[in-house]
Amino acid sequence: MTAVADGPVSAGPSATTVNLFELATLGGVALLTWFEVDPSGHPGILPTAAAIIGGSSIWKAAIDDVAARRITMAVSLTLAVAAELGLGEFSTALITTLLVRVTSILEGWAAARGFRSLARPLQQVPTDGGTPSPAAVLPIVESVKGGSLARAPIEHLADRLSRFLVAGGLAAAAVTLLTTHDARSRSKLRSRR
């Protein structure tokens, strides 16, 4: 889910504070929604705003991926959150957004830590009169650059599989809607038993 991750650049102290604030806000609104406490007086507005604002990096990644004609995990997660919001499942939408944000923040922190560990050998580069030798620095810079831009094979597999999962999920949702004429058919299924 590299497209969703915050990456090494945003792993500084101020980014950490912002990330923690986002998580606390999403979690707080999820709890309020779960317990059906709505200080705004307009059910759905607060959780919808929290899901959209708190998940803005997910939404942006999904829009970019769709524009590039790629179906990725960001696209499937955005579709899931949008469907949950559309069905009035606000708690579920917020929890989904919260889990994705936690995952992307952890991924960003791990990438930043890896970036720092790759850059650490620069401190031990031989110098020519106080300036690092270009011949010694170049392989390290290329290694760091290549490692930060490369995607793991599992990411490619996840993106390929998500195309089928998204298409299958949308097809199943369409069949359910066409056969039951109800987007929230859980109650009909329970009453038939």
N, C-alpha and C positions, 0 to 999 in steps of 0.2 A: 504494500500500500504506500509506496513511495510518494505517489501523487498527493496523498493526504497528509503525510508526515510534515512536521514543522522543519525538520532538517537541522544541520549543525549551526546554521547562522542564528536561529532564534533561541538557542539554548543558554543565553546569557541570563544574568540575574533578573533583569527587568522582564524578559520573556517568561521566566519561571513564575514571577509574580502574576503576570497576566494570565498564564495558563492555569494557575491555581485559582485565580478569581473566576475564570470561565467555568472550571469544574465545580467550584462551590456554588456558583449561580445556577448551573444546570442541575446539580444535585438538589439544591434548595427548591427550585421550581418543580422538579420532579416529585419531591416529597409533598409540597403543597397540592399539586395536582392529584397525587395518589390519594390524599386524604380529603380531596374535593374542597379545598380551601381556596377561594378565589377573591383576593382583595380588590381586583379591578372591577368586579361586578359584571363583567362580560366573559362568560365561560369560553375558554379556548384562546383568547387573545394573548394572555401572558405565556402559556406554554408554547404556542405557535411562535411567538416572537423569540422566546428563549431557544427553541430548537433551531430557528433560522439563524439567529445571531451567534449562538454558541457553536453551531455547526457550520459557520460561514466558510471555513477552510475546506470542509467536505463538499459543500455546495459549489464552491469555486472550482475545485479539482474536477468535480463531475461535469460542470459546464465546459471546462477546458477539454476534458476527454471526449465529450460528445461532439464538440466542435472539431476535434481531430479525428472523429469517426472511430473512437476506441470505446469499447465497453469494458470497464474496469470495475474493481471493487468499489471505488468511489461512486460510480454510476449506480450500481446495484444498491448500495447503502442509501443513496439519496432517494432513489425510487421507493425504497422501503419506508424511509422517514416521511416522505411526501404522502404515501398511501396511509400510513398510520395517522398523520395529521388530518388527512381528508376524511378518514373514517371516525374521527373524534377520539382515537386512542392516544390521547396526549401523553399519558404516563409512559406508554410503550415507546413513543417517538422520542421522548426526552431521555429515557434510559438507553435506547439505541444510540442516540447522539452522544450521550455521556460516555458510553463504552468505547465508541469510535474515537472520541477526543482523547480519552485516557491512553488508548493504544497508540495513537499518532504522537502524543507527547512523549510516551516512553520510547517509541521508535526514534524520535528526534534526539532525545537525550542519549540513547545508545549510539546513534550515528555521530553525535558530537564527541562522545567519549572515544569512539574509534578513530575519529579524525585527529583528536589530540594525541592519541597513542601512536598514530602513524607519523605525526609531525615531530614527535619527541626526538627521533634520531637527528634532526637538524641541529640540535644543541651540541652534538658530538661530531659535527662535520669539520674536517681539517680546514684551517684558514691560511690565507696568504697575506700576512701583514694585517690581520684583524678582519679581513673580508673573506667570507666563505668562498672556496674554490667553485666556480660554475660547474666544473666537471663532477664534483662530488655532490652538489646540490641537485642537479637536474634529475638523476634517477629517483631521488626521494620525492621531489615535486611531482614527477610523472606518476609515481606509485600512489601518492595521496590523491592526485587529480583523478586517476583512473578508478581508484577504489570508491571515491565519493560519487562518481557519475555512473558507475556500473550498477546494473540491477542483478539481483541474485536470480538464479534459474527458477527458484520456487515462485518468485514474483511473476515471471513470465507464465508459468503454469497456472498460477491463480488467476491471472488476467484472461488466459484462454478459457479456463473452466468457467469463469464468471459470465462469459458470453452465453454459454449454454444454460447456466443456472438462471440468469436474468430472463432469457427467452422462455425457459420452462416455467418459471414462476409467473411471468405475465400470461402465458398460455393457460396455466392452471387457474389463475384469477379470472381470466375471461370466461373459461368454461364454467366456473362456479357462478359467476354473475349471470351468464346466459341460462343456466339450468335452474337456478334458484330465484332469479330476479331480485336478489338481495345481496348486497356487498357484505353484509354482516350476518351470514346465515347460521352462525353458531347456535342461536336460540331455536331456529327451526329444527336443526339436527337433534338438539337436546329434547325438544318436545315430542319428537317422533319415537323416542325410546320408551 
